[in-house]
């Protein structure tokens, strides 16, 4: 397995990329918009360590993620419902298969040898379509910008999301309850079918359409070119859409991580 990667941290710096000889693990810790809630930095550090120990040789990716969440919760003395959380995206290459897992809104894109691209992402949070989410996006689209009212809306949204997190009919994400891992989305490809794969957090994934860059183009990039791509994403946010009108988003700048994998 050959990998190329790049990361560009925003203020939160809660993305993590962990690799082994046969596995790529990408985590995106959820930003706590309410300062009284715990930040996700320590959580993603510990979860990444636990996943690295279990995922490469596990017969069951969901079980490995569940065990890692449980160990992280125990290590950090976490309580479900009031703990940091993180998306999980995994690409693992075995002798015969390329195995994927996504939990939360990070993504894995697979390019197959027939020239097609297959996007694997978990859109269950977006599909809830919470009123608080619509409210802040609509407000940004009018040019209101990232002001105090916007920040208050994000606090309300995070409270609303908390009531839906790891609940039937809601969405699932790595937090303190290991049963969330049983709801992760998984897929497997014959290794000979896969030309490349890309794993990305939403800070990078969401910016490619406005820049008009295809995933096939990303897959051909070197690590320095990937770094330049993320800087272009940051510049687009800062210079072309600083108030979030064209692409309404919670923060002007999010952490950005992208990994290209050749099995």
RALINCOR-V18626 format. One record per pair of residues at least 12 apart in sequence whose C-alpha atoms are under 8 Angstrom apart, sorted by the first residue. I is the first residue (numbers start at 1). J is the second residue. If there is no record, write none. Layout:
# RALINCOR-V18626
i	j
I	J
I	J
This chain:
# RALINCOR-V18626
i	j
1	21
1	22
1	93
1	261
1	262
1	263
2	261
2	262
2	263
3	259
3	260
3	261
3	262
4	222
4	223
4	259
4	260
4	261
5	223
5	226
5	227
5	257
5	258
5	259
5	260
6	223
6	224
6	226
6	227
6	230
6	257
6	258
6	259
7	227
7	230
7	255
7	256
7	257
7	258
8	227
8	230
8	231
8	255
8	256
8	257
9	254
9	255
9	256
10	253
10	254
10	255
10	256
11	253
11	254
11	255
12	31
12	254
12	255
13	41
13	255
14	28
14	29
14	30
14	31
14	40
14	41
14	44
14	255
15	27
15	28
15	29
15	44
15	201
15	255
15	256
15	257
16	28
16	44
16	45
16	48
16	257
17	48
17	257
18	48
18	52
19	52
20	52
20	56
22	56
22	92
22	93
22	94
23	55
23	56
23	90
23	91
23	92
23	93
24	90
24	91
24	92
25	48
25	51
25	52
25	88
25	89
25	90
25	91
26	88
26	89
26	90
26	106
26	199
26	200
26	201
26	257
27	44
27	48
27	86
27	87
27	88
27	89
27	106
27	201
28	44
28	86
28	87
28	88
28	106
28	201
29	41
29	43
29	44
29	84
29	85
29	86
29	87
30	84
30	85
30	86
30	87
32	84
32	158
33	151
33	154
33	155
33	158
34	155
37	82
37	83
38	83
38	84
39	84
40	84
40	85
40	86
43	72
43	76
43	84
43	85
44	86
46	72
47	68
47	69
47	72
50	68
50	69
50	71
50	72
51	64
51	65
51	68
54	68
56	92
61	101
62	101
62	181
62	182
62	184
63	181
63	182
65	178
65	181
66	178
66	179
66	180
66	181
66	182
67	178
68	178
69	174
69	175
69	176
69	177
69	178
70	176
70	177
70	178
72	176
73	175
73	176
73	177
78	176
79	176
80	175
80	176
80	177
81	162
81	165
81	176
83	175
83	176
84	175
85	173
85	174
85	175
85	176
86	104
86	173
86	174
86	175
87	102
87	103
87	104
87	105
87	106
87	173
87	174
88	101
88	102
88	103
88	104
88	106
88	173
88	174
89	101
89	102
89	103
89	106
89	107
89	108
89	199
90	102
90	108
90	199
91	108
91	199
93	191
93	263
94	191
95	191
96	190
96	191
96	192
97	188
97	189
97	190
97	191
97	192
98	188
98	189
98	190
98	191
98	194
98	263
99	186
99	187
99	188
99	189
100	186
100	187
100	188
101	184
101	185
101	186
101	187
102	120
102	121
102	122
102	184
102	185
102	186
103	121
103	122
103	172
103	173
103	174
103	181
103	183
103	184
103	185
104	121
104	122
104	123
104	124
104	125
104	171
104	172
104	173
104	174
105	121
105	122
105	123
105	125
105	201
105	202
106	121
106	122
106	199
106	200
106	201
106	202
106	205
107	119
107	120
107	121
107	122
107	199
107	200
107	201
107	202
107	205
108	120
108	121
108	197
108	198
108	199
108	200
109	197
109	198
109	199
109	215
110	194
110	195
110	196
110	197
110	198
111	194
111	195
111	196
111	197
111	216
112	193
112	194
112	195
112	196
113	193
113	194
113	195
114	193
117	215
117	216
122	185
124	170
124	171
124	172
125	170
125	171
125	172
128	170
128	171
130	157
130	160
130	161
132	153
132	154
132	156
132	157
132	160
133	157
135	153
136	150
136	153
136	154
136	250
137	248
137	249
137	250
138	248
140	243
140	244
140	245
140	248
141	244
141	245
141	246
141	247
141	248
142	245
143	243
143	244
143	245
144	243
145	243
145	244
145	245
146	243
146	251
146	252
154	250
166	180
172	184
191	263
194	263
195	262
195	263
196	219
196	260
196	261
196	262
196	263
197	219
197	260
197	261
197	262
198	215
198	219
198	258
198	259
198	260
198	261
199	258
199	259
199	260
200	256
200	257
200	258
200	259
201	255
201	256
201	257
201	258
202	256
203	253
203	254
203	255
203	256
203	257
204	230
204	233
204	255
204	256
204	257
204	258
207	233
208	233
211	233
218	260
219	260
219	261
226	258
230	256
230	257
234	253
237	252
237	253
238	252
238	253
